[in-house]
């Protein structure tokens, strides 16, 4: 399944809690996507989330159901840049 990076912009600082994360995971399951990890900006007003999803529309649908922004959705390629990898390139996934 393709990998996507989602940038979410929030008007106020984001307060993360277990109940909200559980709700996100449930809706994601219902829509057929999987949240892998997120990074929170220093000002706590942006997140950068890594997802597996069949397409960007599925991500938008989950965001709509959860009333969350999905400002930028970028499909990631099959390779990533890694300073530890030979020639700096490594597969995004290891099967």
Secondary structure, 3 states (H helix, E strand, C coil): CCEEEEEEECCCCCCCCHHHHHHHHHHHHHHCCEEEEEEECCCCCEEEEEEECCCHHHHHHHHHHHCCCCCEEEECCCEEECCCCHHHEEECCCC
